[in-house]
Amino acid sequence: MEAETQELIDGFLQVIDRFLNANQARFLDVGLPTQPLRLLIREWVMAWVRTPEMAAPRMTDAPPDAFANPVRAFVGLPTEPATEWTRRLWDRPIYSDTMLQIVPTVDPPGIALVGDVEASNVQAVLRALTGLPSSSGDVHLDLSGLLFCDLGGLQAIVRAAQALEPGRRLVLHGVPRQLERALEIVDWAPLPNLSIASSAPGVERP
């Protein structure tokens, strides 16, 4: 690893440590212990370092692009959109801005998030999830088009699952691996009303 890249990583992680230490009580109030968050952030940073963008030789002295926005560097999902897991009704958007589209889906019925979820649109995500028609069945959320999700977006998904009536679940389809890992680290993956669908269509994991 280049010395300058290691220096950037160390500096970034030090800033994060100071922020988490200063706000530890606030994180605990919303159910986010800081030690798992530190581990999660470190894993995401190292995942960025292994991307082709970071590994390729650079011809300028400018910092790597991945560190141009520190927040995006540690909560970004550096993946391309996967094949759609559900049929999306693009002509009936629930919400749309320059970063995110929320569209209804069929087979199974639910909604899909396409693009980036961050502070400017996380409330729209929460409203879309809580505004789905009540029924006795599960709620399905297609994340195969998700390119970026901050911690607020992750928490909105978990809160929507917790708000469901007993016996109903929020089933996540096409979950990017980094997002699934985040759910595991903060111990949200095993929630009884949250289910992550397997990579094989039609198969779910509790």
C-alpha positions in Angstrom: 0.0 0.0 0.0 1.4 3.4 -0.9 2.5 5.5 2.0 0.3 8.5 1.0 -2.8 6.3 0.8 -2.0 4.8 4.3 -1.6 8.3 5.6 -5.0 9.3 4.2 -6.6 6.2 5.7 -5.1 6.7 9.1 -6.1 10.4 9.2 -9.6 9.6 8.1 -10.0 6.9 10.8 -8.7 9.2 13.4 -11.3 11.8 12.5 -14.0 9.1 12.7 -12.8 8.0 16.1 -12.9 11.5 17.4 -16.4 12.0 16.0 -17.7 8.7 17.5 -16.1 9.4 20.9 -17.7 12.9 21.0 -21.1 11.6 20.0 -21.1 8.2 21.7 -24.2 8.9 23.9 -26.2 10.0 20.9 -25.4 6.9 18.9 -26.3 4.7 21.9 -29.6 6.5 22.2 -30.6 5.3 18.7 -29.3 1.8 19.1 -25.9 2.2 17.4 -23.0 1.1 19.6 -19.8 2.8 18.5 -17.4 -0.1 18.5 -19.3 -2.1 15.8 -19.5 1.2 13.8 -15.7 1.6 14.0 -15.2 -2.0 12.7 -17.8 -1.3 9.9 -16.1 1.9 8.9 -12.6 0.3 8.8 -13.9 -2.6 6.7 -15.5 -0.2 4.2 -12.3 1.9 3.9 -10.2 -1.2 3.3 -12.8 -2.4 0.7 -12.3 1.0 -1.1 -8.5 0.5 -1.1 -8.9 -2.8 -2.9 -11.0 -1.3 -5.7 -9.4 -0.9 -9.2 -9.8 2.9 -8.8 -7.4 2.9 -5.8 -5.0 0.2 -7.2 -4.5 1.8 -10.6 -1.4 4.1 -10.9 -2.1 7.8 -10.6 -0.4 10.4 -12.7 -1.0 13.4 -10.4 -0.3 14.3 -6.8 -4.0 14.8 -6.1 -5.5 12.5 -3.4 -7.4 9.4 -4.6 -10.9 10.2 -5.8 -12.3 7.7 -3.3 -11.3 10.0 -0.5 -12.6 13.3 -2.0 -15.8 12.9 0.0 -14.9 11.2 3.4 -18.5 10.4 4.2 -19.1 8.6 0.9 -15.8 6.9 1.2 -16.9 4.9 4.3 -20.5 4.3 3.6 -20.5 3.9 -0.2 -21.4 0.7 -1.9 -18.9 0.5 -4.8 -21.0 -1.7 -7.0 -22.8 -1.5 -10.3 -26.6 -2.0 -10.3 -27.4 -5.7 -10.4 -30.1 -7.4 -12.5 -33.5 -6.3 -11.4 -35.0 -8.7 -8.9 -38.6 -7.4 -9.4 -40.6 -5.9 -12.2 -40.5 -2.2 -11.6 -43.4 0.2 -12.5 -41.2 3.1 -13.8 -44.3 5.0 -15.0 -45.7 5.2 -11.5 -42.8 6.7 -9.4 -43.4 7.1 -5.7 -40.5 9.6 -5.3 -37.8 10.9 -7.7 -34.9 13.4 -7.4 -31.6 13.7 -9.1 -30.1 11.0 -6.8 -32.8 8.5 -6.0 -35.9 7.0 -7.6 -38.4 5.0 -5.5 -40.7 3.0 -7.7 -43.4 0.4 -7.0 -42.8 -3.2 -7.9 -44.8 -6.3 -8.7 -43.9 -10.0 -8.6 -43.5 -9.6 -5.6 -45.3 -6.4 -4.7 -43.3 -3.7 -2.9 -40.9 -0.9 -3.8 -37.4 -0.6 -5.3 -34.7 1.9 -4.4 -32.6 3.0 -7.4 -29.6 5.3 -6.9 -28.3 6.9 -3.7 -29.9 7.1 -0.3 -28.5 9.9 1.9 -29.6 12.6 4.2 -31.5 14.6 1.6 -33.9 11.8 0.7 -33.9 9.4 3.6 -37.2 10.7 4.9 -38.8 9.9 1.5 -37.5 6.3 1.8 -39.0 6.0 5.3 -42.4 7.5 4.1 -42.4 5.1 1.1 -41.8 2.1 3.3 -44.3 3.1 6.0 -46.9 4.2 3.4 -47.3 0.8 1.7 -50.8 -0.6 1.9 -51.5 -2.7 5.0 -52.1 -6.4 4.3 -51.4 -9.7 5.9 -48.4 -10.4 3.7 -44.7 -9.5 3.7 -43.3 -6.2 2.4 -40.7 -6.5 -0.3 -37.8 -4.1 -0.9 -35.7 -4.4 -4.0 -32.2 -3.0 -3.4 -30.5 -4.3 -6.5 -30.3 -0.8 -8.0 -28.9 0.8 -4.8 -25.4 2.4 -5.4 -25.0 4.2 -2.1 -26.7 4.1 1.3 -25.6 6.0 4.4 -26.2 4.9 8.0 -29.5 6.9 8.1 -30.8 5.0 5.2 -29.8 1.7 6.8 -31.6 2.7 10.0 -34.7 3.8 8.0 -34.9 0.3 6.5 -34.6 -1.3 10.0 -37.2 1.0 11.5 -39.6 0.2 8.8 -39.2 -3.6 9.5 -39.7 -3.0 13.2 -42.9 -1.1 12.6 -44.6 -4.0 10.8 -47.3 -6.0 12.6 -46.3 -9.3 14.2 -46.0 -12.0 11.6 -45.1 -9.7 8.8 -41.6 -9.1 7.5 -39.7 -6.7 5.4 -37.9 -8.9 2.8 -34.8 -7.4 1.2 -33.9 -8.5 -2.4 -30.7 -7.9 -4.3 -28.8 -6.6 -1.2 -25.3 -5.3 -2.0 -22.7 -7.3 0.0 -21.4 -4.2 1.8 -24.9 -3.4 3.0 -25.5 -6.9 4.2 -22.2 -6.9 6.1 -23.3 -3.6 7.7 -26.5 -5.2 9.0 -24.5 -8.1 10.4 -21.9 -5.9 12.2 -24.5 -3.7 13.9 -26.5 -6.8 14.8 -29.6 -5.8 12.8 -29.5 -8.8 10.4 -31.2 -11.3 12.8 -34.2 -9.1 13.5 -37.3 -11.4 13.4 -39.2 -9.0 11.1 -36.3 -8.5 8.6 -35.4 -11.1 6.0 -32.6 -11.0 3.4 -33.4 -13.0 0.3 -30.8 -15.4 -0.9 -28.9 -14.8 -4.2 -31.1 -17.5 -5.7 -34.5 -16.0 -6.6 -37.3 -17.3 -4.5 -35.1 -18.3 -1.6 -35.0 -16.3 1.6 -32.8 -16.3 4.6 -34.1 -15.3 8.1 
